[in-house]
Structure formats: structure tokens, C-alpha cells
């Protein structure tokens, strides 16, 4: 899935993705996309670990980017995010979110997002449902 145009749009104005340090990555598969985020002062807890909220934000944003790539000209917004955090990540590491489309309907997309640390260990598993809004032209 090519997400370069959406990455350019995201980088055009300050937003949550840029504030937390997310970088979106194209993949050769048409039903997957990825994002990477360094764990640092922008997204860690006071204890020095990746915030669970930042993990959920990463998952929701990568799923939103994926839905936007599949539905150009539409607004794709998260309506449900549910996740389980299974391992901590210390500041200085990098996490990668691997998003796979489970359902692609006219108005709803459902994504499974696995977030892993730099050695490939599962950190969080997140399910994201996006609502696809056709914008007026």
C-alpha cells in the first residue's frame, strides 16, 4: 500500500502524528501499511516507558492512513479502538506498527495492528474500526 501522498499531507501541518514522531511506511501488499515511532520525551510516561495512549494513537493513525490510501478523497475517522498492551518499551527504542486490513466495506474498515519493539517482540495488539465519510466535491 502506497502511503507517500498521505505522509506528505500529514507533514504539511502540525498534528498528533507529527507531535508524537510517527513516520508512515508504504508496503508492497495492498492490504497492509506500517508506521514507526521512536520512544522519546514526546510519547513516554514519566517513568521512561512508552505510554499506552501513545501506542493506541499510533495504531489508530496507521489504520487511518491505510483507510485513506484505500479511499482517496474520503475522510477516514476512527470510531473504535481497543488494545492490549503486553510488554513495556523503554525510552530510546523504536516501535513499529504493522496494520492489516480485516474488513473493507463501503462505510467501515476494520484493522488489526500489531506493535512490536526493535527486536520484533509484541508490545501491543490493537483493533481499529474506521468510518469512511465520502466528502462533497
C-alpha positions, 0 to 999 in steps of 0.5 A, a space after each residue: 500500500 502506497 502511503 507517500 501522498 498521505 505522509 506528505 499531507 500529514 507533514 504539511 501541518 502540525 498534528 498528533 502524528 507529527 507531535 508524537 514522531 510517527 513516520 508512515 511506511 508504504 508496503 508492497 501488499 495492498 492490504 497492509 501499511 506500517 508506521 514507526 515511532 521512536 520512544 522519546 520525551 514526546 510519547 513516554 510516561 514519566 517513568 521512561 516507558 512508552 505510554 499506552 495512549 501513545 501506542 493506541 494513537 499510533 495504531 489508530 493513525 496507521 489504520 487511518 492512513 491505510 483507510 485513506 490510501 484505500 479511499 482517496 478523497 474520503 475522510 477516514 475517522 476512527 470510531 473504535 479502538 481497543 488494545 492490549 498492551 503486553 510488554 513495556 518499551 523503554 525510552 530510546 527504542 523504536 516501535 513499529 506498527 504493522 496494520 492489516 486490513 480485516 474488513 473493507 466495506 463501503 462505510 467501515 474498515 476494520 484493522 488489526 495492528 500489531 506493535 512490536 519493539 526493535 527486536 520484533 517482540 509484541 508490545 501491543 495488539 490493537 483493533 481499529 474500526 474506521 468510518 469512511 465519510 465520502 466528502 462533497 466535491 
